[in-house]
Amino acid sequence: MWLFTSRGFVSVVQDRDNNDNLLVRARVRDHLQALLPQAIVTETLDSDYRYRVNVKKKIVAKLFADQVDAICYPNFKDSIVDPDYHSACLKVWGVMNGLQAGSDRKDWLGFAL
Protein backbone atom coordinates (compact mmCIF):
# COMPACT_ATOMS: atom_id res chain seq x y z
CA MET A 1 0.00 0.00 0.00
CA TRP A 2 1.19 3.47 -0.77
CA LEU A 3 0.26 6.39 1.44
CA PHE A 4 0.74 9.98 0.37
CA THR A 5 0.30 12.55 3.14
CA SER A 6 0.98 16.26 3.15
CA ARG A 7 4.29 15.55 4.86
CA GLY A 8 5.52 12.52 2.97
CA PHE A 9 5.14 9.28 1.05
CA VAL A 10 5.49 5.77 2.45
CA SER A 11 5.07 2.23 1.19
CA VAL A 12 3.63 -0.34 3.59
CA VAL A 13 4.12 -4.09 3.14
CA GLN A 14 3.85 -7.25 5.20
CA ASP A 15 6.86 -8.16 7.33
CA ARG A 16 7.96 -11.52 5.88
CA ASP A 17 9.19 -12.70 9.27
CA ASN A 18 6.26 -11.61 11.46
CA ASN A 19 2.60 -11.68 10.39
CA ASP A 20 1.68 -9.20 13.14
CA ASN A 21 4.04 -6.55 11.76
CA LEU A 22 4.30 -4.33 8.72
CA LEU A 23 7.30 -2.62 7.19
CA VAL A 24 6.70 1.07 6.68
CA ARG A 25 9.24 2.18 4.10
CA ALA A 26 10.25 5.48 2.56
CA ARG A 27 12.67 6.93 0.09
CA VAL A 28 13.18 10.01 2.28
CA ARG A 29 14.02 9.64 5.99
CA ASP A 30 12.06 12.78 6.91
CA HIS A 31 8.88 11.25 5.45
CA LEU A 32 9.10 8.33 7.88
CA GLN A 33 10.03 10.54 10.80
CA ALA A 34 7.06 12.84 10.10
CA LEU A 35 4.70 9.87 10.20
CA LEU A 36 6.39 7.93 13.02
CA PRO A 37 8.39 10.45 15.07
CA GLN A 38 9.16 8.02 17.92
CA ALA A 39 10.29 5.14 15.70
CA ILE A 40 13.85 4.07 15.11
CA VAL A 41 14.45 4.33 11.36
CA THR A 42 16.71 1.73 9.77
CA GLU A 43 18.72 2.67 6.70
CA THR A 44 19.48 -0.04 4.14
CA LEU A 45 21.52 1.10 1.16
CA ASP A 46 20.87 -1.96 -1.01
CA SER A 47 17.05 -2.01 -0.68
CA ASP A 48 14.44 -0.56 -3.00
CA TYR A 49 13.25 1.73 -0.19
CA ARG A 50 16.26 3.04 1.69
CA TYR A 51 14.51 3.80 5.01
CA ARG A 52 12.20 1.53 6.98
CA VAL A 53 10.50 0.93 10.29
CA ASN A 54 9.06 -2.36 11.54
CA VAL A 55 5.68 -1.64 13.16
CA LYS A 56 2.76 -3.64 14.59
CA LYS A 57 -0.26 -3.73 12.23
CA LYS A 58 -2.51 -2.25 14.91
CA ILE A 59 -0.23 0.77 15.25
CA VAL A 60 -0.20 1.33 11.48
CA ALA A 61 -4.01 1.06 11.36
CA LYS A 62 -4.32 3.70 14.10
CA LEU A 63 -1.72 5.86 12.39
CA PHE A 64 -3.64 5.77 9.09
CA ALA A 65 -6.92 6.56 10.87
CA ASP A 66 -5.23 9.52 12.56
CA GLN A 67 -4.04 10.76 9.15
CA VAL A 68 -7.63 10.68 7.88
CA ASP A 69 -8.89 12.50 10.98
CA ALA A 70 -6.25 15.22 10.46
CA ILE A 71 -7.34 16.13 6.92
CA CYS A 72 -8.33 19.80 6.88
CA TYR A 73 -7.57 20.82 3.30
CA PRO A 74 -9.85 20.95 0.24
CA ASN A 75 -6.98 20.12 -2.17
CA PHE A 76 -4.25 17.60 -1.34
CA LYS A 77 -1.60 18.93 -3.70
CA ASP A 78 -1.97 22.45 -2.27
CA SER A 79 -1.37 21.08 1.24
CA ILE A 80 2.20 19.99 0.42
CA VAL A 81 4.81 22.51 1.59
CA ASP A 82 8.07 20.80 0.53
CA PRO A 83 8.74 21.85 -3.09
CA ASP A 84 10.55 18.65 -4.11
CA TYR A 85 7.84 16.43 -2.67
CA HIS A 86 5.16 18.66 -4.22
CA SER A 87 6.80 18.26 -7.63
CA ALA A 88 6.96 14.47 -7.23
CA CYS A 89 3.27 14.32 -6.24
CA LEU A 90 2.31 16.39 -9.28
CA LYS A 91 4.06 13.83 -11.48
CA VAL A 92 2.22 10.96 -9.79
CA TRP A 93 -1.05 12.89 -10.22
CA GLY A 94 -0.30 13.32 -13.93
CA VAL A 95 0.41 9.67 -14.53
CA MET A 96 -2.71 8.57 -12.65
CA ASN A 97 -4.77 11.16 -14.50
CA GLY A 98 -3.83 9.29 -17.68
CA LEU A 99 -5.68 6.22 -16.36
CA GLN A 100 -8.93 8.13 -15.91
CA ALA A 101 -11.80 7.01 -18.12
CA GLY A 102 -12.29 9.39 -21.03
CA SER A 103 -8.75 10.75 -20.90
CA ASP A 104 -6.58 10.71 -23.99
CA ARG A 105 -4.33 8.24 -22.09
CA LYS A 106 -1.46 10.70 -21.95
CA ASP A 107 0.02 11.97 -18.77
CA TRP A 108 0.85 15.59 -18.13
CA LEU A 109 4.42 15.05 -19.34
CA GLY A 110 3.05 14.32 -22.82
CA PHE A 111 3.98 10.67 -23.40
CA ALA A 112 1.55 7.82 -23.93
CA LEU A 113 1.03 5.38 -21.09
mmCIF file of the C-alpha atoms, coordinates in Angstrom:
data_MODEL
# 
_entry.id   MODEL 
# 
loop_
_atom_site.group_PDB 
_atom_site.id 
_atom_site.type_symbol 
_atom_site.label_atom_id 
_atom_site.label_alt_id 
_atom_site.label_comp_id 
_atom_site.label_asym_id 
_atom_site.label_entity_id 
_atom_site.label_seq_id 
_atom_site.pdbx_PDB_ins_code 
_atom_site.Cartn_x 
_atom_site.Cartn_y 
_atom_site.Cartn_z 
_atom_site.occupancy 
_atom_site.B_iso_or_equiv 
_atom_site.pdbx_formal_charge 
_atom_site.auth_seq_id 
_atom_site.auth_comp_id 
_atom_site.auth_asym_id 
_atom_site.auth_atom_id 
_atom_site.pdbx_PDB_model_num 
ATOM 1   C CA . MET A 1 1   ? 0.000   0.000   0.000   1.00 0.00 ? 1   MET A CA 1 
ATOM 2   C CA . TRP A 1 2   ? 1.192   3.474   -0.772  1.00 0.00 ? 2   TRP A CA 1 
ATOM 3   C CA . LEU A 1 3   ? 0.263   6.391   1.442   1.00 0.00 ? 3   LEU A CA 1 
ATOM 4   C CA . PHE A 1 4   ? 0.743   9.983   0.365   1.00 0.00 ? 4   PHE A CA 1 
ATOM 5   C CA . THR A 1 5   ? 0.304   12.545  3.139   1.00 0.00 ? 5   THR A CA 1 
ATOM 6   C CA . SER A 1 6   ? 0.977   16.258  3.148   1.00 0.00 ? 6   SER A CA 1 
ATOM 7   C CA . ARG A 1 7   ? 4.289   15.553  4.856   1.00 0.00 ? 7   ARG A CA 1 
ATOM 8   C CA . GLY A 1 8   ? 5.525   12.515  2.967   1.00 0.00 ? 8   GLY A CA 1 
ATOM 9   C CA . PHE A 1 9   ? 5.144   9.280   1.045   1.00 0.00 ? 9   PHE A CA 1 
ATOM 10  C CA . VAL A 1 10  ? 5.495   5.766   2.452   1.00 0.00 ? 10  VAL A CA 1 
ATOM 11  C CA . SER A 1 11  ? 5.074   2.233   1.188   1.00 0.00 ? 11  SER A CA 1 
ATOM 12  C CA . VAL A 1 12  ? 3.633   -0.342  3.590   1.00 0.00 ? 12  VAL A CA 1 
ATOM 13  C CA . VAL A 1 13  ? 4.117   -4.095  3.140   1.00 0.00 ? 13  VAL A CA 1 
ATOM 14  C CA . GLN A 1 14  ? 3.848   -7.245  5.202   1.00 0.00 ? 14  GLN A CA 1 
ATOM 15  C CA . ASP A 1 15  ? 6.859   -8.159  7.330   1.00 0.00 ? 15  ASP A CA 1 
ATOM 16  C CA . ARG A 1 16  ? 7.964   -11.517 5.879   1.00 0.00 ? 16  ARG A CA 1 
ATOM 17  C CA . ASP A 1 17  ? 9.191   -12.697 9.266   1.00 0.00 ? 17  ASP A CA 1 
ATOM 18  C CA . ASN A 1 18  ? 6.263   -11.612 11.459  1.00 0.00 ? 18  ASN A CA 1 
ATOM 19  C CA . ASN A 1 19  ? 2.603   -11.680 10.389  1.00 0.00 ? 19  ASN A CA 1 
ATOM 20  C CA . ASP A 1 20  ? 1.684   -9.202  13.138  1.00 0.00 ? 20  ASP A CA 1 
ATOM 21  C CA . ASN A 1 21  ? 4.045   -6.548  11.764  1.00 0.00 ? 21  ASN A CA 1 
ATOM 22  C CA . LEU A 1 22  ? 4.302   -4.335  8.722   1.00 0.00 ? 22  LEU A CA 1 
ATOM 23  C CA . LEU A 1 23  ? 7.301   -2.622  7.191   1.00 0.00 ? 23  LEU A CA 1 
ATOM 24  C CA . VAL A 1 24  ? 6.698   1.067   6.677   1.00 0.00 ? 24  VAL A CA 1 
ATOM 25  C CA . ARG A 1 25  ? 9.237   2.176   4.105   1.00 0.00 ? 25  ARG A CA 1 
ATOM 26  C CA . ALA A 1 26  ? 10.247  5.477   2.564   1.00 0.00 ? 26  ALA A CA 1 
ATOM 27  C CA . ARG A 1 27  ? 12.675  6.926   0.086   1.00 0.00 ? 27  ARG A CA 1 
ATOM 28  C CA . VAL A 1 28  ? 13.184  10.009  2.281   1.00 0.00 ? 28  VAL A CA 1 
ATOM 29  C CA . ARG A 1 29  ? 14.016  9.643   5.987   1.00 0.00 ? 29  ARG A CA 1 
ATOM 30  C CA . ASP A 1 30  ? 12.056  12.778  6.907   1.00 0.00 ? 30  ASP A CA 1 
ATOM 31  C CA . HIS A 1 31  ? 8.883   11.253  5.454   1.00 0.00 ? 31  HIS A CA 1 
ATOM 32  C CA . LEU A 1 32  ? 9.097   8.326   7.884   1.00 0.00 ? 32  LEU A CA 1 
ATOM 33  C CA . GLN A 1 33  ? 10.027  10.539  10.802  1.00 0.00 ? 33  GLN A CA 1 
ATOM 34  C CA . ALA A 1 34  ? 7.058   12.837  10.103  1.00 0.00 ? 34  ALA A CA 1 
ATOM 35  C CA . LEU A 1 35  ? 4.702   9.870   10.200  1.00 0.00 ? 35  LEU A CA 1 
ATOM 36  C CA . LEU A 1 36  ? 6.390   7.926   13.015  1.00 0.00 ? 36  LEU A CA 1 
ATOM 37  C CA . PRO A 1 37  ? 8.394   10.446  15.065  1.00 0.00 ? 37  PRO A CA 1 
ATOM 38  C CA . GLN A 1 38  ? 9.157   8.021   17.921  1.00 0.00 ? 38  GLN A CA 1 
ATOM 39  C CA . ALA A 1 39  ? 10.293  5.145   15.704  1.00 0.00 ? 39  ALA A CA 1 
ATOM 40  C CA . ILE A 1 40  ? 13.854  4.066   15.105  1.00 0.00 ? 40  ILE A CA 1 
ATOM 41  C CA . VAL A 1 41  ? 14.448  4.327   11.364  1.00 0.00 ? 41  VAL A CA 1 
ATOM 42  C CA . THR A 1 42  ? 16.709  1.728   9.766   1.00 0.00 ? 42  THR A CA 1 
ATOM 43  C CA . GLU A 1 43  ? 18.721  2.672   6.696   1.00 0.00 ? 43  GLU A CA 1 
ATOM 44  C CA . THR A 1 44  ? 19.485  -0.035  4.138   1.00 0.00 ? 44  THR A CA 1 
ATOM 45  C CA . LEU A 1 45  ? 21.520  1.103   1.165   1.00 0.00 ? 45  LEU A CA 1 
ATOM 46  C CA . ASP A 1 46  ? 20.866  -1.957  -1.009  1.00 0.00 ? 46  ASP A CA 1 
ATOM 47  C CA . SER A 1 47  ? 17.052  -2.013  -0.684  1.00 0.00 ? 47  SER A CA 1 
ATOM 48  C CA . ASP A 1 48  ? 14.438  -0.560  -3.005  1.00 0.00 ? 48  ASP A CA 1 
ATOM 49  C CA . TYR A 1 49  ? 13.251  1.731   -0.187  1.00 0.00 ? 49  TYR A CA 1 
ATOM 50  C CA . ARG A 1 50  ? 16.260  3.043   1.693   1.00 0.00 ? 50  ARG A CA 1 
ATOM 51  C CA . TYR A 1 51  ? 14.511  3.797   5.014   1.00 0.00 ? 51  TYR A CA 1 
ATOM 52  C CA . ARG A 1 52  ? 12.199  1.528   6.983   1.00 0.00 ? 52  ARG A CA 1 
ATOM 53  C CA . VAL A 1 53  ? 10.502  0.926   10.294  1.00 0.00 ? 53  VAL A CA 1 
ATOM 54  C CA . ASN A 1 54  ? 9.056   -2.359  11.539  1.00 0.00 ? 54  ASN A CA 1 
ATOM 55  C CA . VAL A 1 55  ? 5.678   -1.643  13.162  1.00 0.00 ? 55  VAL A CA 1 
ATOM 56  C CA . LYS A 1 56  ? 2.756   -3.637  14.588  1.00 0.00 ? 56  LYS A CA 1 
ATOM 57  C CA . LYS A 1 57  ? -0.256  -3.726  12.234  1.00 0.00 ? 57  LYS A CA 1 
ATOM 58  C CA . LYS A 1 58  ? -2.515  -2.248  14.914  1.00 0.00 ? 58  LYS A CA 1 
ATOM 59  C CA . ILE A 1 59  ? -0.232  0.765   15.252  1.00 0.00 ? 59  ILE A CA 1 
ATOM 60  C CA . VAL A 1 60  ? -0.199  1.330   11.479  1.00 0.00 ? 60  VAL A CA 1 
ATOM 61  C CA . ALA A 1 61  ? -4.008  1.059   11.363  1.00 0.00 ? 61  ALA A CA 1 
ATOM 62  C CA . LYS A 1 62  ? -4.319  3.701   14.098  1.00 0.00 ? 62  LYS A CA 1 
ATOM 63  C CA . LEU A 1 63  ? -1.717  5.864   12.390  1.00 0.00 ? 63  LEU A CA 1 
ATOM 64  C CA . PHE A 1 64  ? -3.639  5.771   9.093   1.00 0.00 ? 64  PHE A CA 1 
ATOM 65  C CA . ALA A 1 65  ? -6.915  6.559   10.869  1.00 0.00 ? 65  ALA A CA 1 
ATOM 66  C CA . ASP A 1 66  ? -5.226  9.525   12.558  1.00 0.00 ? 66  ASP A CA 1 
ATOM 67  C CA . GLN A 1 67  ? -4.044  10.762  9.147   1.00 0.00 ? 67  GLN A CA 1 
ATOM 68  C CA . VAL A 1 68  ? -7.626  10.683  7.880   1.00 0.00 ? 68  VAL A CA 1 
ATOM 69  C CA . ASP A 1 69  ? -8.890  12.501  10.976  1.00 0.00 ? 69  ASP A CA 1 
ATOM 70  C CA . ALA A 1 70  ? -6.255  15.221  10.464  1.00 0.00 ? 70  ALA A CA 1 
ATOM 71  C CA . ILE A 1 71  ? -7.345  16.134  6.915   1.00 0.00 ? 71  ILE A CA 1 
ATOM 72  C CA . CYS A 1 72  ? -8.333  19.798  6.885   1.00 0.00 ? 72  CYS A CA 1 
ATOM 73  C CA . TYR A 1 73  ? -7.573  20.816  3.305   1.00 0.00 ? 73  TYR A CA 1 
ATOM 74  C CA . PRO A 1 74  ? -9.848  20.947  0.240   1.00 0.00 ? 74  PRO A CA 1 
ATOM 75  C CA . ASN A 1 75  ? -6.981  20.120  -2.166  1.00 0.00 ? 75  ASN A CA 1 
ATOM 76  C CA . PHE A 1 76  ? -4.254  17.597  -1.336  1.00 0.00 ? 76  PHE A CA 1 
ATOM 77  C CA . LYS A 1 77  ? -1.596  18.934  -3.701  1.00 0.00 ? 77  LYS A CA 1 
ATOM 78  C CA . ASP A 1 78  ? -1.973  22.449  -2.273  1.00 0.00 ? 78  ASP A CA 1 
ATOM 79  C CA . SER A 1 79  ? -1.370  21.078  1.244   1.00 0.00 ? 79  SER A CA 1 
ATOM 80  C CA . ILE A 1 80  ? 2.202   19.994  0.418   1.00 0.00 ? 80  ILE A CA 1 
ATOM 81  C CA . VAL A 1 81  ? 4.813   22.508  1.595   1.00 0.00 ? 81  VAL A CA 1 
ATOM 82  C CA . ASP A 1 82  ? 8.066   20.802  0.532   1.00 0.00 ? 82  ASP A CA 1 
ATOM 83  C CA . PRO A 1 83  ? 8.741   21.853  -3.091  1.00 0.00 ? 83  PRO A CA 1 
ATOM 84  C CA . ASP A 1 84  ? 10.552  18.651  -4.112  1.00 0.00 ? 84  ASP A CA 1 
ATOM 85  C CA . TYR A 1 85  ? 7.837   16.432  -2.670  1.00 0.00 ? 85  TYR A CA 1 
ATOM 86  C CA . HIS A 1 86  ? 5.155   18.656  -4.223  1.00 0.00 ? 86  HIS A CA 1 
ATOM 87  C CA . SER A 1 87  ? 6.797   18.260  -7.626  1.00 0.00 ? 87  SER A CA 1 
ATOM 88  C CA . ALA A 1 88  ? 6.957   14.468  -7.228  1.00 0.00 ? 88  ALA A CA 1 
ATOM 89  C CA . CYS A 1 89  ? 3.274   14.318  -6.236  1.00 0.00 ? 89  CYS A CA 1 
ATOM 90  C CA . LEU A 1 90  ? 2.312   16.392  -9.283  1.00 0.00 ? 90  LEU A CA 1 
ATOM 91  C CA . LYS A 1 91  ? 4.063   13.833  -11.477 1.00 0.00 ? 91  LYS A CA 1 
ATOM 92  C CA . VAL A 1 92  ? 2.216   10.963  -9.793  1.00 0.00 ? 92  VAL A CA 1 
ATOM 93  C CA . TRP A 1 93  ? -1.049  12.885  -10.222 1.00 0.00 ? 93  TRP A CA 1 
ATOM 94  C CA . GLY A 1 94  ? -0.304  13.324  -13.926 1.00 0.00 ? 94  GLY A CA 1 
ATOM 95  C CA . VAL A 1 95  ? 0.408   9.670   -14.531 1.00 0.00 ? 95  VAL A CA 1 
ATOM 96  C CA . MET A 1 96  ? -2.707  8.567   -12.650 1.00 0.00 ? 96  MET A CA 1 
ATOM 97  C CA . ASN A 1 97  ? -4.773  11.160  -14.498 1.00 0.00 ? 97  ASN A CA 1 
ATOM 98  C CA . GLY A 1 98  ? -3.832  9.294   -17.682 1.00 0.00 ? 98  GLY A CA 1 
ATOM 99  C CA . LEU A 1 99  ? -5.679  6.225   -16.361 1.00 0.00 ? 99  LEU A CA 1 
ATOM 100 C CA . GLN A 1 100 ? -8.926  8.130   -15.905 1.00 0.00 ? 100 GLN A CA 1 
ATOM 101 C CA . ALA A 1 101 ? -11.795 7.012   -18.124 1.00 0.00 ? 101 ALA A CA 1 
ATOM 102 C CA . GLY A 1 102 ? -12.292 9.387   -21.034 1.00 0.00 ? 102 GLY A CA 1 
ATOM 103 C CA . SER A 1 103 ? -8.748  10.748  -20.904 1.00 0.00 ? 103 SER A CA 1 
ATOM 104 C CA . ASP A 1 104 ? -6.584  10.712  -23.988 1.00 0.00 ? 104 ASP A CA 1 
ATOM 105 C CA . ARG A 1 105 ? -4.329  8.242   -22.094 1.00 0.00 ? 105 ARG A CA 1 
ATOM 106 C CA . LYS A 1 106 ? -1.460  10.699  -21.953 1.00 0.00 ? 106 LYS A CA 1 
ATOM 107 C CA . ASP A 1 107 ? 0.021   11.970  -18.771 1.00 0.00 ? 107 ASP A CA 1 
ATOM 108 C CA . TRP A 1 108 ? 0.849   15.593  -18.127 1.00 0.00 ? 108 TRP A CA 1 
ATOM 109 C CA . LEU A 1 109 ? 4.416   15.049  -19.341 1.00 0.00 ? 109 LEU A CA 1 
ATOM 110 C CA . GLY A 1 110 ? 3.052   14.318  -22.815 1.00 0.00 ? 110 GLY A CA 1 
ATOM 111 C CA . PHE A 1 111 ? 3.982   10.674  -23.403 1.00 0.00 ? 111 PHE A CA 1 
ATOM 112 C CA . ALA A 1 112 ? 1.545   7.820   -23.927 1.00 0.00 ? 112 ALA A CA 1 
ATOM 113 C CA . LEU A 1 113 ? 1.032   5.377   -21.085 1.00 0.00 ? 113 LEU A CA 1 
# 
